[in-house]
Amino acid sequence: PYDAKSYAFGGIYQFFGKTVVLSGYDGTDRLLACTGFHLTGQLAILKCRVKEFLKNNHDTHGFNDSTLNVQLSNSLRTHTVILCKFTLTELERIHRFTFLLYVCILSCTLYGHCYIARTCAMRFIIATGRSCRRSI
């Protein structure tokens, strides 16, 4: 993040995410809450990044891909911790097939989210760079 406001909201999101995981509240409500916090934070950061990039349209290298990778890796780590904690409690209560189905769906969702976000960001960067070069 480039400013204190984005950094503070990122810290608040991380605090709530880890608090929800460590509190021991199991089930889909926790997963949905963490996913909601994550998506809200990602959209806010992406909005700020796009505004900043459009203000500096002459600098096509202004969008740093490593920042996006750090944000996505934080998401994967948080959801992996949730999945591990969920595993310990749910294996006692549900059948293995249902659990494996849940793991597959969650894994596909997480990696799909990362792939789509990265692809969209790269397409946006390339398209904006081309339009900036044409206008010069």
C-alpha positions in Angstrom: 0.0 0.0 0.0 1.1 3.5 -0.8 -0.6 5.5 1.9 -1.4 5.2 5.6 -5.1 4.6 5.0 -4.6 1.6 2.8 -2.0 0.2 5.2 -4.4 0.6 8.2 -7.3 -1.1 6.4 -5.0 -3.9 5.3 -3.9 -4.3 8.9 -7.5 -4.3 10.2 -8.4 -6.9 7.6 -5.5 -9.2 8.7 -6.3 -8.7 12.3 -10.0 -9.7 11.8 -9.1 -12.6 9.6 -6.6 -14.1 12.1 -8.9 -13.4 15.0 -11.7 -15.3 13.3 -9.4 -18.2 12.6 -7.9 -18.3 16.1 -11.3 -17.9 17.9 -12.2 -21.5 17.0 -15.5 -20.7 15.4 -15.9 -23.4 12.8 -18.0 -23.7 9.7 -18.9 -21.9 6.6 -19.7 -18.6 8.4 -16.1 -18.2 9.3 -15.0 -19.0 5.7 -17.5 -16.6 4.3 -16.5 -13.8 6.7 -12.8 -14.1 5.8 -13.6 -14.3 2.1 -15.8 -11.2 2.4 -13.1 -9.3 4.3 -10.6 -10.4 1.7 -12.6 -9.5 -1.4 -13.6 -6.1 0.1 -10.0 -5.3 0.8 -8.8 -6.5 -2.6 -11.4 -4.4 -4.4 -10.5 -1.3 -2.4 -6.8 -1.7 -3.1 -7.5 -2.4 -6.8 -9.6 0.7 -7.0 -6.9 2.9 -5.5 -4.2 1.3 -7.7 -6.3 1.9 -10.9 -6.9 5.5 -10.0 -3.3 6.0 -9.3 -2.3 4.3 -12.5 -4.7 6.4 -14.6 -3.4 9.6 -13.1 0.1 8.7 -14.2 -0.8 7.4 -17.6 2.6 8.3 -19.1 4.3 5.8 -16.7 3.4 2.4 -18.0 5.6 0.7 -15.4 3.7 2.3 -12.5 1.6 -0.9 -11.7 3.9 -3.2 -9.7 3.0 -6.9 -10.3 4.9 -8.0 -7.1 2.4 -6.1 -4.9 -0.5 -8.1 -6.5 1.5 -11.3 -5.8 2.0 -10.4 -2.2 -1.8 -9.7 -1.7 -2.7 -13.0 -3.4 -0.2 -15.0 -1.3 -1.6 -13.5 1.9 -5.1 -14.6 0.8 -3.8 -18.1 0.1 -2.0 -18.3 3.5 -5.1 -17.2 5.4 -7.4 -19.6 3.6 -4.9 -22.4 4.1 -4.9 -21.8 7.9 -8.7 -21.8 7.8 -8.7 -25.1 5.9 -6.2 -26.7 8.3 -8.2 -25.7 11.4 -11.5 -26.7 9.7 -9.9 -30.1 8.9 -9.2 -31.0 12.5 -12.7 -30.4 13.7 -14.7 -31.6 10.7 -12.9 -34.9 10.3 -14.6 -36.0 13.5 -18.1 -35.1 12.3 -18.4 -35.7 8.6 -17.6 -38.4 6.1 -14.3 -38.3 4.2 -15.9 -38.0 0.8 -17.7 -34.8 1.8 -14.5 -33.4 3.3 -12.5 -34.2 0.2 -15.2 -32.5 -1.9 -15.0 -29.5 0.3 -11.2 -29.3 0.0 -11.4 -29.6 -3.8 -14.0 -26.9 -4.2 -12.1 -24.5 -1.8 -8.8 -25.2 -3.5 -10.2 -24.6 -7.0 -11.9 -21.4 -5.8 -8.7 -20.0 -4.3 -6.4 -20.8 -7.2 -9.1 -19.7 -9.6 -9.3 -16.4 -7.8 -5.6 -15.9 -8.0 -5.4 -16.8 -11.7 -8.3 -14.6 -12.6 -7.0 -11.6 -10.6 -3.6 -11.9 -12.1 -4.9 -12.3 -15.6 -7.2 -9.4 -15.3 -4.5 -7.2 -13.9 -2.1 -8.1 -16.6 -4.7 -7.5 -19.4 -5.5 -4.1 -17.9 -1.9 -3.1 -17.7 -1.2 -4.2 -21.3 -4.4 -2.5 -22.7 -3.7 0.7 -20.8 0.0 0.7 -21.9 -1.1 0.4 -25.5 -3.7 3.2 -25.3 -1.1 5.4 -23.6 1.4 4.8 -26.4 -1.2 5.5 -29.1 -2.1 8.8 -27.5 1.5 10.0 -27.3 
